Amino acid sequence: MNLQARKLELVQMILNTDRPNLLEKVSQILKQEQEADWWDELPISVQQAIEAGSKEADRGETTPHEEVMKDVRLRYGL
C-alpha cells in the first residue's frame, strides 16, 4: 500500500469513529509530530559533528572566511 492510500485509509477510519477519546489521542500524536524539533531528526553522528564544531567556534578555533576563500581559489584555480 502506498503512502497516499494509507493516508486515505486513516482519514476514513477517523471519519467513521464516534469515540472522542480516540480522536483526542490521534490529535495529540499529530500535534507532537508537528512540534518535533528538526534537531531530533538528525542522525547522532551529525549532531555530534555540529556540537564539536560549535565548541571549536566557542574556543575561537575558526578560520576567517577570506582565508577559506583564498584556499578554495588556489585549490580549484578560480
N, CA, C and O atoms as a Tripos MOL2 file, in Angstrom:
@<TRIPOS>MOLECULE
protein
  312   311    78     0     0
PROTEIN
NO_CHARGES

@<TRIPOS>ATOM
      1 N           0.8560   -1.1660    0.0000 N.3       1 MET1
      2 CA          0.0000    0.0000    0.0000 C.3       1 MET1
      3 C           0.9090    1.2380    0.0000 C.2       1 MET1
      4 O           1.8350    1.3400    0.8050 O.2       1 MET1
      5 N           0.6310    2.1630   -0.9050 N.am      2 ASN2
      6 CA          1.4640    3.3630   -0.9640 C.3       2 ASN2
      7 C           1.0300    4.3730    0.1110 C.2       2 ASN2
      8 O           0.0110    4.1980    0.7790 O.2       2 ASN2
      9 N           1.8140    5.4020    0.2490 N.am      3 LEU3
     10 CA          1.5740    6.3910    1.2970 C.3       3 LEU3
     11 C           0.2240    7.0870    1.1450 C.2       3 LEU3
     12 O          -0.5010    7.2650    2.1230 O.2       3 LEU3
     13 N          -0.1050    7.4720   -0.0640 N.am      4 GLN4
     14 CA         -1.3760    8.1750   -0.2970 C.3       4 GLN4
     15 C          -2.5690    7.2890    0.0720 C.2       4 GLN4
     16 O          -3.5280    7.7570    0.6860 O.2       4 GLN4
     17 N          -2.5080    6.0350   -0.2960 N.am      5 ALA5
     18 CA         -3.5920    5.1170    0.0340 C.3       5 ALA5
     19 C          -3.7020    4.9280    1.5430 C.2       5 ALA5
     20 O          -4.8030    4.8350    2.0850 O.2       5 ALA5
     21 N          -2.5610    4.8720    2.2110 N.am      6 ARG6
     22 CA         -2.5660    4.7140    3.6790 C.3       6 ARG6
     23 C          -3.1980    5.9390    4.3440 C.2       6 ARG6
     24 O          -3.9740    5.8050    5.2900 O.2       6 ARG6
     25 N          -2.8610    7.1320    3.8460 N.am      7 LYS7
     26 CA         -3.4560    8.3540    4.3850 C.3       7 LYS7
     27 C          -4.9710    8.3400    4.2270 C.2       7 LYS7
     28 O          -5.7050    8.6770    5.1560 O.2       7 LYS7
     29 N          -5.4240    7.9510    3.0520 N.am      8 LEU8
     30 CA         -6.8660    7.9010    2.8030 C.3       8 LEU8
     31 C          -7.5610    6.8930    3.7220 C.2       8 LEU8
     32 O          -8.6650    7.1340    4.2100 O.2       8 LEU8
     33 N          -6.8950    5.7700    3.9440 N.am      9 GLU9
     34 CA         -7.4480    4.7570    4.8380 C.3       9 GLU9
     35 C          -7.5740    5.3130    6.2630 C.2       9 GLU9
     36 O          -8.5830    5.0940    6.9330 O.2       9 GLU9
     37 N          -6.5540    6.0260    6.7120 N.am     10 LEU10
     38 CA         -6.5960    6.6210    8.0490 C.3      10 LEU10
     39 C          -7.6710    7.6920    8.1650 C.2      10 LEU10
     40 O          -8.3660    7.7720    9.1780 O.2      10 LEU10
     41 N          -7.8080    8.5110    7.1380 N.am     11 VAL11
     42 CA         -8.8580    9.5350    7.1370 C.3      11 VAL11
     43 C         -10.2260    8.8720    7.2420 C.2      11 VAL11
     44 O         -11.0840    9.3280    7.9970 O.2      11 VAL11
     45 N         -10.4250    7.8180    6.5010 N.am     12 GLN12
     46 CA        -11.7090    7.1030    6.5350 C.3      12 GLN12
     47 C         -11.9760    6.5340    7.9270 C.2      12 GLN12
     48 O         -13.1000    6.5930    8.4240 O.2      12 GLN12
     49 N         -10.9370    5.9870    8.5490 N.am     13 MET13
     50 CA        -11.0980    5.4470    9.8960 C.3      13 MET13
     51 C         -11.4680    6.5540   10.8820 C.2      13 MET13
     52 O         -12.3090    6.3510   11.7580 O.2      13 MET13
     53 N         -10.8480    7.7080   10.7440 N.am     14 ILE14
     54 CA        -11.1510    8.8480   11.6250 C.3      14 ILE14
     55 C         -12.5900    9.3050   11.4130 C.2      14 ILE14
     56 O         -13.3110    9.5690   12.3740 O.2      14 ILE14
     57 N         -13.0000    9.3960   10.1610 N.am     15 LEU15
     58 CA        -14.3660    9.8310    9.8650 C.3      15 LEU15
     59 C         -15.4110    8.8520   10.3960 C.2      15 LEU15
     60 O         -16.5240    9.2530   10.7340 O.2      15 LEU15
     61 N         -15.0620    7.6000   10.4700 N.am     16 ASN16
     62 CA        -16.0220    6.5790   10.8920 C.3      16 ASN16
     63 C         -16.1120    6.3900   12.4030 C.2      16 ASN16
     64 O         -16.9980    5.6830   12.8820 O.2      16 ASN16
     65 N         -15.2130    7.0100   13.1570 N.am     17 THR17
     66 CA        -15.2520    6.7960   14.6130 C.3      17 THR17
     67 C         -16.1070    7.8520   15.3030 C.2      17 THR17
     68 O         -16.1800    9.0060   14.8800 O.2      17 THR17
     69 N         -16.7500    7.4150   16.3810 N.am     18 ASP18
     70 CA        -17.5420    8.3120   17.2150 C.3      18 ASP18
     71 C         -16.9540    8.3650   18.6280 C.2      18 ASP18
     72 O         -17.6380    8.7510   19.5760 O.2      18 ASP18
     73 N         -15.6960    7.9780   18.7590 N.am     19 ARG19
     74 CA        -15.0550    7.9240   20.0700 C.3      19 ARG19
     75 C         -14.2020    9.1790   20.2800 C.2      19 ARG19
     76 O         -13.1140    9.2880   19.7150 O.2      19 ARG19
     77 N         -14.6870   10.1220   21.0870 N.am     20 PRO20
     78 CA        -13.9480   11.3700   21.3090 C.3      20 PRO20
     79 C         -12.5380   11.1610   21.8760 C.2      20 PRO20
     80 O         -11.6010   11.8590   21.4890 O.2      20 PRO20
     81 N         -12.3930   10.2070   22.7840 N.am     21 ASN21
     82 CA        -11.0680    9.9940   23.3730 C.3      21 ASN21
     83 C         -10.0660    9.4570   22.3410 C.2      21 ASN21
     84 O          -8.8790    9.7750   22.4060 O.2      21 ASN21
     85 N         -10.5320    8.6640   21.4150 N.am     22 LEU22
     86 CA         -9.6620    8.1750   20.3470 C.3      22 LEU22
     87 C          -9.2470    9.3270   19.4340 C.2      22 LEU22
     88 O          -8.0850    9.4290   19.0420 O.2      22 LEU22
     89 N         -10.1960   10.1820   19.1040 N.am     23 LEU23
     90 CA         -9.8880   11.3450   18.2690 C.3      23 LEU23
     91 C          -8.8910   12.2750   18.9730 C.2      23 LEU23
     92 O          -8.0170   12.8560   18.3300 O.2      23 LEU23
     93 N          -9.0280   12.4070   20.2830 N.am     24 GLU24
     94 CA         -8.0910   13.2420   21.0490 C.3      24 GLU24
     95 C          -6.6870   12.6510   21.0100 C.2      24 GLU24
     96 O          -5.7050   13.3830   20.8890 O.2      24 GLU24
     97 N          -6.5910   11.3420   21.1120 N.am     25 LYS25
     98 CA         -5.2810   10.6830   21.0440 C.3      25 LYS25
     99 C          -4.6290   10.8990   19.6820 C.2      25 LYS25
    100 O          -3.4390   11.2030   19.5930 O.2      25 LYS25
    101 N          -5.4020   10.7420   18.6460 N.am     26 VAL26
    102 CA         -4.8880   10.9620   17.2900 C.3      26 VAL26
    103 C          -4.4290   12.4070   17.1480 C.2      26 VAL26
    104 O          -3.3680   12.6760   16.5850 O.2      26 VAL26
    105 N          -5.2200   13.3210   17.6530 N.am     27 SER27
    106 CA         -4.8830   14.7370   17.5920 C.3      27 SER27
    107 C          -3.5770   15.0170   18.3290 C.2      27 SER27
    108 O          -2.7290   15.7510   17.8210 O.2      27 SER27
    109 N          -3.4040   14.4480   19.5100 N.am     28 GLN28
    110 CA         -2.1820   14.6460   20.2880 C.3      28 GLN28
    111 C          -0.9620   14.0970   19.5580 C.2      28 GLN28
    112 O           0.0940   14.7300   19.5490 O.2      28 GLN28
    113 N          -1.0980   12.9510   18.9600 N.am     29 ILE29
    114 CA          0.0170   12.3540   18.2050 C.3      29 ILE29
    115 C           0.4280   13.2660   17.0590 C.2      29 ILE29
    116 O           1.6150   13.5160   16.8510 O.2      29 ILE29
    117 N          -0.5450   13.7570   16.3240 N.am     30 LEU30
    118 CA         -0.2420   14.6240   15.1860 C.3      30 LEU30
    119 C           0.3710   15.9470   15.6330 C.2      30 LEU30
    120 O           1.2690   16.4620   14.9680 O.2      30 LEU30
    121 N          -0.0940   16.4980   16.7350 N.am     31 LYS31
    122 CA          0.4710   17.7400   17.2560 C.3      31 LYS31
    123 C           1.9110   17.5370   17.7020 C.2      31 LYS31
    124 O           2.7620   18.3950   17.4690 O.2      31 LYS31
    125 N           2.1830   16.4170   18.3360 N.am     32 GLN32
    126 CA          3.5470   16.1240   18.7790 C.3      32 GLN32
    127 C           4.4850   16.0340   17.5760 C.2      32 GLN32
    128 O           5.6180   16.5110   17.6290 O.2      32 GLN32
    129 N           4.0160   15.4320   16.5140 N.am     33 GLU33
    130 CA          4.8370   15.3050   15.3120 C.3      33 GLU33
    131 C           5.1370   16.6650   14.7100 C.2      33 GLU33
    132 O           6.2480   16.9020   14.2340 O.2      33 GLU33
    133 N           4.1550   17.5670   14.7260 N.am     34 GLN34
    134 CA          4.3490   18.9010   14.1770 C.3      34 GLN34
    135 C           5.3120   19.7070   15.0210 C.2      34 GLN34
    136 O           6.0280   20.5640   14.5040 O.2      34 GLN34
    137 N           5.3340   19.4390   16.3120 N.am     35 GLU35
    138 CA          6.1910   20.1730   17.2260 C.3      35 GLU35
    139 C           7.5850   19.5640   17.3170 C.2      35 GLU35
    140 O           8.4530   20.1290   17.9830 O.2      35 GLU35
    141 N           7.8200   18.4450   16.6770 N.am     36 ALA36
    142 CA          9.1180   17.7830   16.7530 C.3      36 ALA36
    143 C          10.2090   18.7130   16.2330 C.2      36 ALA36
    144 O          10.0540   19.3690   15.2030 O.2      36 ALA36
    145 N          11.2920   18.7500   16.9580 N.am     37 ASP37
    146 CA         12.4180   19.5980   16.6040 C.3      37 ASP37
    147 C          13.2370   18.9190   15.5110 C.2      37 ASP37
    148 O          13.5040   17.7190   15.5840 O.2      37 ASP37
    149 N          13.6310   19.6790   14.5100 N.am     38 TRP38
    150 CA         14.4120   19.1130   13.4090 C.3      38 TRP38
    151 C          15.7140   18.5130   13.9320 C.2      38 TRP38
    152 O          16.2500   17.5790   13.3360 O.2      38 TRP38
    153 N          16.2190   19.0410   15.0290 N.am     39 TRP39
    154 CA         17.4660   18.5250   15.5960 C.3      39 TRP39
    155 C          17.3320   17.0380   15.9310 C.2      39 TRP39
    156 O          18.2480   16.2500   15.6970 O.2      39 TRP39
    157 N          16.1820   16.6750   16.4790 N.am     40 ASP40
    158 CA         15.9580   15.2840   16.8700 C.3      40 ASP40
    159 C          15.8950   14.3480   15.6760 C.2      40 ASP40
    160 O          16.0590   13.1370   15.8240 O.2      40 ASP40
    161 N          15.6590   14.8970   14.5000 N.am     41 GLU41
    162 CA         15.5700   14.0850   13.2900 C.3      41 GLU41
    163 C          16.9450   13.8070   12.6800 C.2      41 GLU41
    164 O          17.0870   12.9280   11.8300 O.2      41 GLU41
    165 N          17.9560   14.5620   13.1190 N.am     42 LEU42
    166 CA         19.3020   14.3710   12.5800 C.3      42 LEU42
    167 C          19.9360   13.1090   13.1580 C.2      42 LEU42
    168 O          19.6890   12.7610   14.3130 O.2      42 LEU42
    169 N          20.7490   12.4280   12.3590 N.am     43 PRO43
    170 CA         21.4850   11.2800   12.9110 C.3      43 PRO43
    171 C          22.4190   11.7380   14.0350 C.2      43 PRO43
    172 O          22.9040   12.8690   14.0220 O.2      43 PRO43
    173 N          22.6640   10.8630   14.9950 N.am     44 ILE44
    174 CA         23.5180   11.1800   16.1360 C.3      44 ILE44
    175 C          24.8940   11.6530   15.6590 C.2      44 ILE44
    176 O          25.4570   12.5830   16.2360 O.2      44 ILE44
    177 N          25.4350   11.0300   14.6270 N.am     45 SER45
    178 CA         26.7650   11.4120   14.1440 C.3      45 SER45
    179 C          26.7790   12.8580   13.6540 C.2      45 SER45
    180 O          27.7680   13.5640   13.8510 O.2      45 SER45
    181 N          25.7070   13.3010   13.0260 N.am     46 VAL46
    182 CA         25.6170   14.6820   12.5490 C.3      46 VAL46
    183 C          25.4750   15.6300   13.7350 C.2      46 VAL46
    184 O          26.1080   16.6850   13.7630 O.2      46 VAL46
    185 N          24.6480   15.2630   14.7160 N.am     47 GLN47
    186 CA         24.5030   16.0840   15.9120 C.3      47 GLN47
    187 C          25.8570   16.2630   16.6110 C.2      47 GLN47
    188 O          26.2010   17.3630   17.0420 O.2      47 GLN47
    189 N          26.6160   15.1700   16.7180 N.am     48 GLN48
    190 CA         27.9130   15.2270   17.3800 C.3      48 GLN48
    191 C          28.8880   16.1080   16.6080 C.2      48 GLN48
    192 O          29.6580   16.8530   17.2140 O.2      48 GLN48
    193 N          28.8650   16.0330   15.2810 N.am     49 ALA49
    194 CA         29.7530   16.8510   14.4630 C.3      49 ALA49
    195 C          29.4100   18.3330   14.6160 C.2      49 ALA49
    196 O          30.3060   19.1720   14.7040 O.2      49 ALA49
    197 N          28.1350   18.6510   14.6460 N.am     50 ILE50
    198 CA         27.7090   20.0400   14.8130 C.3      50 ILE50
    199 C          28.1130   20.5530   16.1970 C.2      50 ILE50
    200 O          28.6100   21.6720   16.3300 O.2      50 ILE50
    201 N          27.8970   19.7330   17.2150 N.am     51 GLU51
    202 CA         28.2700   20.1390   18.5730 C.3      51 GLU51
    203 C          29.7820   20.3470   18.6920 C.2      51 GLU51
    204 O          30.2300   21.2900   19.3430 O.2      51 GLU51
    205 N          30.5600   19.4730   18.0700 N.am     52 ALA52
    206 CA         32.0170   19.6150   18.1040 C.3      52 ALA52
    207 C          32.4300   20.9080   17.4000 C.2      52 ALA52
    208 O          33.2930   21.6310   17.8970 O.2      52 ALA52
    209 N          31.8340   21.2030   16.2660 N.am     53 GLY53
    210 CA         32.1400   22.4370   15.5440 C.3      53 GLY53
    211 C          31.7510   23.6690   16.3430 C.2      53 GLY53
    212 O          32.4620   24.6740   16.3280 O.2      53 GLY53
    213 N          30.6370   23.5940   17.0310 N.am     54 SER54
    214 CA         30.1860   24.7090   17.8600 C.3      54 SER54
    215 C          31.1670   24.9590   19.0030 C.2      54 SER54
    216 O          31.4770   26.1080   19.3180 O.2      54 SER54
    217 N          31.6510   23.8910   19.6190 N.am     55 LYS55
    218 CA         32.6300   24.0360   20.7070 C.3      55 LYS55
    219 C          33.9330   24.6260   20.1830 C.2      55 LYS55
    220 O          34.5430   25.4650   20.8460 O.2      55 LYS55
    221 N          34.3670   24.1950   18.9980 N.am     56 GLU56
    222 CA         35.5790   24.7570   18.3860 C.3      56 GLU56
    223 C          35.3970   26.2570   18.1510 C.2      56 GLU56
    224 O          36.3000   27.0480   18.4240 O.2      56 GLU56
    225 N          34.2410   26.6380   17.6510 N.am     57 ALA57
    226 CA         33.9690   28.0560   17.4000 C.3      57 ALA57
    227 C          33.9580   28.8350   18.7090 C.2      57 ALA57
    228 O          34.4660   29.9550   18.7600 O.2      57 ALA57
    229 N          33.3910   28.2670   19.7610 N.am     58 ASP58
    230 CA         33.3660   28.9300   21.0650 C.3      58 ASP58
    231 C          34.7750   29.1550   21.6010 C.2      58 ASP58
    232 O          35.0240   30.1330   22.3060 O.2      58 ASP58
    233 N          35.7000   28.2500   21.2690 N.am     59 ARG59
    234 CA         37.0920   28.3770   21.7100 C.3      59 ARG59
    235 C          37.9060   29.2620   20.7680 C.2      59 ARG59
    236 O          39.0990   29.4750   20.9810 O.2      59 ARG59
    237 N          37.2560   29.7730   19.7330 N.am     60 GLY60
    238 CA         37.9510   30.6420   18.7800 C.3      60 GLY60
    239 C          38.7470   29.8840   17.7410 C.2      60 GLY60
    240 O          39.5810   30.4710   17.0510 O.2      60 GLY60
    241 N          38.5040   28.5970   17.6180 N.am     61 GLU61
    242 CA         39.2300   27.7590   16.6610 C.3      61 GLU61
    243 C          38.5150   27.7760   15.3140 C.2      61 GLU61
    244 O          37.9820   26.7660   14.8550 O.2      61 GLU61
    245 N          38.5220   28.9480   14.7030 N.am     62 THR62
    246 CA         37.8500   29.1050   13.4140 C.3      62 THR62
    247 C          38.8380   29.6480   12.3840 C.2      62 THR62
    248 O          39.9250   30.1130   12.7260 O.2      62 THR62
    249 N          38.4410   29.5780   11.1360 N.am     63 THR63
    250 CA         39.2340   30.1210   10.0400 C.3      63 THR63
    251 C          38.4340   31.2360    9.3950 C.2      63 THR63
    252 O          37.2780   31.0310    9.0240 O.2      63 THR63
    253 N          39.0340   32.4200    9.2530 N.am     64 PRO64
    254 CA         38.3070   33.5300    8.6340 C.3      64 PRO64
    255 C          37.8440   33.1830    7.2170 C.2      64 PRO64
    256 O          38.5180   32.4530    6.4920 O.2      64 PRO64
    257 N          36.6980   33.7120    6.8440 N.am     65 HIS65
    258 CA         36.1010   33.4580    5.5380 C.3      65 HIS65
    259 C          37.0770   33.7830    4.4080 C.2      65 HIS65
    260 O          37.1980   33.0210    3.4490 O.2      65 HIS65
    261 N          37.7710   34.9130    4.5230 N.am     66 GLU66
    262 CA         38.7040   35.3310    3.4750 C.3      66 GLU66
    263 C          39.7920   34.2820    3.2500 C.2      66 GLU66
    264 O          40.1910   34.0230    2.1150 O.2      66 GLU66
    265 N          40.2660   33.6850    4.3380 N.am     67 GLU67
    266 CA         41.3100   32.6690    4.2370 C.3      67 GLU67
    267 C          40.7770   31.3980    3.5670 C.2      67 GLU67
    268 O          41.4540   30.7900    2.7380 O.2      67 GLU67
    269 N          39.5850   31.0160    3.9300 N.am     68 VAL68
    270 CA         38.9640   29.8320    3.3190 C.3      68 VAL68
    271 C          38.7790   30.0650    1.8270 C.2      68 VAL68
    272 O          39.0880   29.1880    1.0210 O.2      68 VAL68
    273 N          38.2790   31.2370    1.4530 N.am     69 MET69
    274 CA         38.0530   31.5400    0.0350 C.3      69 MET69
    275 C          39.3710   31.5860   -0.7390 C.2      69 MET69
    276 O          39.4340   31.1420   -1.8860 O.2      69 MET69
    277 N          40.4060   32.1120   -0.1270 N.am     70 LYS70
    278 CA         41.7280   32.1400   -0.7660 C.3      70 LYS70
    279 C          42.1940   30.7160   -1.0400 C.2      70 LYS70
    280 O          42.6910   30.4110   -2.1240 O.2      70 LYS70
    281 N          42.0290   29.8570   -0.0540 N.am     71 ASP71
    282 CA         42.3900   28.4430   -0.1840 C.3      71 ASP71
    283 C          41.6130   27.7730   -1.3190 C.2      71 ASP71
    284 O          42.1840   27.0370   -2.1240 O.2      71 ASP71
    285 N          40.3220   28.0330   -1.3730 N.am     72 VAL72
    286 CA         39.4640   27.4410   -2.4060 C.3      72 VAL72
    287 C          39.9060   27.9190   -3.7880 C.2      72 VAL72
    288 O          40.0070   27.1210   -4.7200 O.2      72 VAL72
    289 N          40.1640   29.2000   -3.9180 N.am     73 ARG73
    290 CA         40.5850   29.7470   -5.2150 C.3      73 ARG73
    291 C          41.8920   29.1040   -5.6780 C.2      73 ARG73
    292 O          42.0290   28.7440   -6.8480 O.2      73 ARG73
    293 N          42.8380   28.9610   -4.7750 N.am     74 LEU74
    294 CA         44.1160   28.3460   -5.1190 C.3      74 LEU74
    295 C          43.9370   26.8690   -5.4860 C.2      74 LEU74
    296 O          44.4810   26.3930   -6.4830 O.2      74 LEU74
    297 N          43.1850   26.1770   -4.6850 N.am     75 ARG75
    298 CA         42.9990   24.7350   -4.8850 C.3      75 ARG75
    299 C          42.2850   24.4240   -6.2140 C.2      75 ARG75
    300 O          42.6400   23.4730   -6.9100 O.2      75 ARG75
    301 N          41.2840   25.2340   -6.5500 N.am     76 TYR76
    302 CA         40.4650   24.9380   -7.7230 C.3      76 TYR76
    303 C          40.7340   25.8760   -8.8920 C.2      76 TYR76
    304 O          40.0170   25.8460   -9.8930 O.2      76 TYR76
    305 N          41.7530   26.7000   -8.7730 N.am     77 GLY77
    306 CA         42.1390   27.5800   -9.8700 C.3      77 GLY77
    307 C          41.0670   28.5910  -10.2350 C.2      77 GLY77
    308 O          40.8590   28.8700  -11.4160 O.2      77 GLY77
    309 N          40.4020   29.1300   -9.2680 N.am     78 LEU78
    310 CA         39.3440   30.1060   -9.5100 C.3      78 LEU78
    311 C          39.8700   31.5190   -9.4260 C.2      78 LEU78
    312 O          39.1110   32.4710   -9.6040 O.2      78 LEU78
@<TRIPOS>BOND
     1     1     2 1
     2     2     3 1
     3     3     4 2
     4     3     5 am
     5     5     6 1
     6     6     7 1
     7     7     8 2
     8     7     9 am
     9     9    10 1
    10    10    11 1
    11    11    12 2
    12    11    13 am
    13    13    14 1
    14    14    15 1
    15    15    16 2
    16    15    17 am
    17    17    18 1
    18    18    19 1
    19    19    20 2
    20    19    21 am
    21    21    22 1
    22    22    23 1
    23    23    24 2
    24    23    25 am
    25    25    26 1
    26    26    27 1
    27    27    28 2
    28    27    29 am
    29    29    30 1
    30    30    31 1
    31    31    32 2
    32    31    33 am
    33    33    34 1
    34    34    35 1
    35    35    36 2
    36    35    37 am
    37    37    38 1
    38    38    39 1
    39    39    40 2
    40    39    41 am
    41    41    42 1
    42    42    43 1
    43    43    44 2
    44    43    45 am
    45    45    46 1
    46    46    47 1
    47    47    48 2
    48    47    49 am
    49    49    50 1
    50    50    51 1
    51    51    52 2
    52    51    53 am
    53    53    54 1
    54    54    55 1
    55    55    56 2
    56    55    57 am
    57    57    58 1
    58    58    59 1
    59    59    60 2
    60    59    61 am
    61    61    62 1
    62    62    63 1
    63    63    64 2
    64    63    65 am
    65    65    66 1
    66    66    67 1
    67    67    68 2
    68    67    69 am
    69    69    70 1
    70    70    71 1
    71    71    72 2
    72    71    73 am
    73    73    74 1
    74    74    75 1
    75    75    76 2
    76    75    77 am
    77    77    78 1
    78    78    79 1
    79    79    80 2
    80    79    81 am
    81    81    82 1
    82    82    83 1
    83    83    84 2
    84    83    85 am
    85    85    86 1
    86    86    87 1
    87    87    88 2
    88    87    89 am
    89    89    90 1
    90    90    91 1
    91    91    92 2
    92    91    93 am
    93    93    94 1
    94    94    95 1
    95    95    96 2
    96    95    97 am
    97    97    98 1
    98    98    99 1
    99    99   100 2
   100    99   101 am
   101   101   102 1
   102   102   103 1
   103   103   104 2
   104   103   105 am
   105   105   106 1
   106   106   107 1
   107   107   108 2
   108   107   109 am
   109   109   110 1
   110   110   111 1
   111   111   112 2
   112   111   113 am
   113   113   114 1
   114   114   115 1
   115   115   116 2
   116   115   117 am
   117   117   118 1
   118   118   119 1
   119   119   120 2
   120   119   121 am
   121   121   122 1
   122   122   123 1
   123   123   124 2
   124   123   125 am
   125   125   126 1
   126   126   127 1
   127   127   128 2
   128   127   129 am
   129   129   130 1
   130   130   131 1
   131   131   132 2
   132   131   133 am
   133   133   134 1
   134   134   135 1
   135   135   136 2
   136   135   137 am
   137   137   138 1
   138   138   139 1
   139   139   140 2
   140   139   141 am
   141   141   142 1
   142   142   143 1
   143   143   144 2
   144   143   145 am
   145   145   146 1
   146   146   147 1
   147   147   148 2
   148   147   149 am
   149   149   150 1
   150   150   151 1
   151   151   152 2
   152   151   153 am
   153   153   154 1
   154   154   155 1
   155   155   156 2
   156   155   157 am
   157   157   158 1
   158   158   159 1
   159   159   160 2
   160   159   161 am
   161   161   162 1
   162   162   163 1
   163   163   164 2
   164   163   165 am
   165   165   166 1
   166   166   167 1
   167   167   168 2
   168   167   169 am
   169   169   170 1
   170   170   171 1
   171   171   172 2
   172   171   173 am
   173   173   174 1
   174   174   175 1
   175   175   176 2
   176   175   177 am
   177   177   178 1
   178   178   179 1
   179   179   180 2
   180   179   181 am
   181   181   182 1
   182   182   183 1
   183   183   184 2
   184   183   185 am
   185   185   186 1
   186   186   187 1
   187   187   188 2
   188   187   189 am
   189   189   190 1
   190   190   191 1
   191   191   192 2
   192   191   193 am
   193   193   194 1
   194   194   195 1
   195   195   196 2
   196   195   197 am
   197   197   198 1
   198   198   199 1
   199   199   200 2
   200   199   201 am
   201   201   202 1
   202   202   203 1
   203   203   204 2
   204   203   205 am
   205   205   206 1
   206   206   207 1
   207   207   208 2
   208   207   209 am
   209   209   210 1
   210   210   211 1
   211   211   212 2
   212   211   213 am
   213   213   214 1
   214   214   215 1
   215   215   216 2
   216   215   217 am
   217   217   218 1
   218   218   219 1
   219   219   220 2
   220   219   221 am
   221   221   222 1
   222   222   223 1
   223   223   224 2
   224   223   225 am
   225   225   226 1
   226   226   227 1
   227   227   228 2
   228   227   229 am
   229   229   230 1
   230   230   231 1
   231   231   232 2
   232   231   233 am
   233   233   234 1
   234   234   235 1
   235   235   236 2
   236   235   237 am
   237   237   238 1
   238   238   239 1
   239   239   240 2
   240   239   241 am
   241   241   242 1
   242   242   243 1
   243   243   244 2
   244   243   245 am
   245   245   246 1
   246   246   247 1
   247   247   248 2
   248   247   249 am
   249   249   250 1
   250   250   251 1
   251   251   252 2
   252   251   253 am
   253   253   254 1
   254   254   255 1
   255   255   256 2
   256   255   257 am
   257   257   258 1
   258   258   259 1
   259   259   260 2
   260   259   261 am
   261   261   262 1
   262   262   263 1
   263   263   264 2
   264   263   265 am
   265   265   266 1
   266   266   267 1
   267   267   268 2
   268   267   269 am
   269   269   270 1
   270   270   271 1
   271   271   272 2
   272   271   273 am
   273   273   274 1
   274   274   275 1
   275   275   276 2
   276   275   277 am
   277   277   278 1
   278   278   279 1
   279   279   280 2
   280   279   281 am
   281   281   282 1
   282   282   283 1
   283   283   284 2
   284   283   285 am
   285   285   286 1
   286   286   287 1
   287   287   288 2
   288   287   289 am
   289   289   290 1
   290   290   291 1
   291   291   292 2
   292   291   293 am
   293   293   294 1
   294   294   295 1
   295   295   296 2
   296   295   297 am
   297   297   298 1
   298   298   299 1
   299   299   300 2
   300   299   301 am
   301   301   302 1
   302   302   303 1
   303   303   304 2
   304   303   305 am
   305   305   306 1
   306   306   307 1
   307   307   308 2
   308   307   309 am
   309   309   310 1
   310   310   311 1
   311   311   312 2
@<TRIPOS>SUBSTRUCTURE
     1 MET1         2 RESIDUE 1 A MET
     2 ASN2         6 RESIDUE 1 A ASN
     3 LEU3        10 RESIDUE 1 A LEU
     4 GLN4        14 RESIDUE 1 A GLN
     5 ALA5        18 RESIDUE 1 A ALA
     6 ARG6        22 RESIDUE 1 A ARG
     7 LYS7        26 RESIDUE 1 A LYS
     8 LEU8        30 RESIDUE 1 A LEU
     9 GLU9        34 RESIDUE 1 A GLU
    10 LEU10       38 RESIDUE 1 A LEU
    11 VAL11       42 RESIDUE 1 A VAL
    12 GLN12       46 RESIDUE 1 A GLN
    13 MET13       50 RESIDUE 1 A MET
    14 ILE14       54 RESIDUE 1 A ILE
    15 LEU15       58 RESIDUE 1 A LEU
    16 ASN16       62 RESIDUE 1 A ASN
    17 THR17       66 RESIDUE 1 A THR
    18 ASP18       70 RESIDUE 1 A ASP
    19 ARG19       74 RESIDUE 1 A ARG
    20 PRO20       78 RESIDUE 1 A PRO
    21 ASN21       82 RESIDUE 1 A ASN
    22 LEU22       86 RESIDUE 1 A LEU
    23 LEU23       90 RESIDUE 1 A LEU
    24 GLU24       94 RESIDUE 1 A GLU
    25 LYS25       98 RESIDUE 1 A LYS
    26 VAL26      102 RESIDUE 1 A VAL
    27 SER27      106 RESIDUE 1 A SER
    28 GLN28      110 RESIDUE 1 A GLN
    29 ILE29      114 RESIDUE 1 A ILE
    30 LEU30      118 RESIDUE 1 A LEU
    31 LYS31      122 RESIDUE 1 A LYS
    32 GLN32      126 RESIDUE 1 A GLN
    33 GLU33      130 RESIDUE 1 A GLU
    34 GLN34      134 RESIDUE 1 A GLN
    35 GLU35      138 RESIDUE 1 A GLU
    36 ALA36      142 RESIDUE 1 A ALA
    37 ASP37      146 RESIDUE 1 A ASP
    38 TRP38      150 RESIDUE 1 A TRP
    39 TRP39      154 RESIDUE 1 A TRP
    40 ASP40      158 RESIDUE 1 A ASP
    41 GLU41      162 RESIDUE 1 A GLU
    42 LEU42      166 RESIDUE 1 A LEU
    43 PRO43      170 RESIDUE 1 A PRO
    44 ILE44      174 RESIDUE 1 A ILE
    45 SER45      178 RESIDUE 1 A SER
    46 VAL46      182 RESIDUE 1 A VAL
    47 GLN47      186 RESIDUE 1 A GLN
    48 GLN48      190 RESIDUE 1 A GLN
    49 ALA49      194 RESIDUE 1 A ALA
    50 ILE50      198 RESIDUE 1 A ILE
    51 GLU51      202 RESIDUE 1 A GLU
    52 ALA52      206 RESIDUE 1 A ALA
    53 GLY53      210 RESIDUE 1 A GLY
    54 SER54      214 RESIDUE 1 A SER
    55 LYS55      218 RESIDUE 1 A LYS
    56 GLU56      222 RESIDUE 1 A GLU
    57 ALA57      226 RESIDUE 1 A ALA
    58 ASP58      230 RESIDUE 1 A ASP
    59 ARG59      234 RESIDUE 1 A ARG
    60 GLY60      238 RESIDUE 1 A GLY
    61 GLU61      242 RESIDUE 1 A GLU
    62 THR62      246 RESIDUE 1 A THR
    63 THR63      250 RESIDUE 1 A THR
    64 PRO64      254 RESIDUE 1 A PRO
    65 HIS65      258 RESIDUE 1 A HIS
    66 GLU66      262 RESIDUE 1 A GLU
    67 GLU67      266 RESIDUE 1 A GLU
    68 VAL68      270 RESIDUE 1 A VAL
    69 MET69      274 RESIDUE 1 A MET
    70 LYS70      278 RESIDUE 1 A LYS
    71 ASP71      282 RESIDUE 1 A ASP
    72 VAL72      286 RESIDUE 1 A VAL
    73 ARG73      290 RESIDUE 1 A ARG
    74 LEU74      294 RESIDUE 1 A LEU
    75 ARG75      298 RESIDUE 1 A ARG
    76 TYR76      302 RESIDUE 1 A TYR
    77 GLY77      306 RESIDUE 1 A GLY
    78 LEU78      310 RESIDUE 1 A LEU
